[in-house]
Amino acid sequence: MIEIICGEKGKGKTKELLNRVNNSIATAAGNVVYLDKSQKHMYELNNKVRLINVMDYPITDCDEFLGFICGIISQDHDLEEMYLDSFLTIASIESDVDIVKAIEKLDVISEKFKVRFILSVSKNKDDLPECAKAKVIVAL
């Protein structure tokens, strides 16, 4: 399952995402991973959440990012949820075509490995491709 928190930059998407990840850790049976573009939120996350700074890795396009996601999943069979902050930035997404491709692949990965993805996307709901609009849970 993929859920999207969307809105323009500065609207509070990261705060919403941090609240959700910290609340979910109390009920999560498996492991939780938080992907971000920096270590900035390290102290705001519950210490049971694994923070990964994607910018530490040489990822240059969406396909490499999806391979990175698969690598994380392959190393953690107890992975239950992945929170992806600044999704468009960390996934190197430049266009709506890339968004559609990434969401379709994440859907397949989520279904096959039973991992829930929660994404923060810096776009208004109206500006998202149709496949993404249906997955929006919070529009700020």
Secondary structure, DSSP 8 states (H G I E B T S, - for coil): -EEEEE-STTSSHHHHHHHHHHHHTTT-SSEEEEEESSSTTGGGS-TTEEEEEGGGS---SHHHHHHHHHHHHHT-TTEEEEEETTHHHHTT--SHHHHHHHHHHHHHHHHHHT-EEEEEESS-GGGS-HHHHTTEEEE-
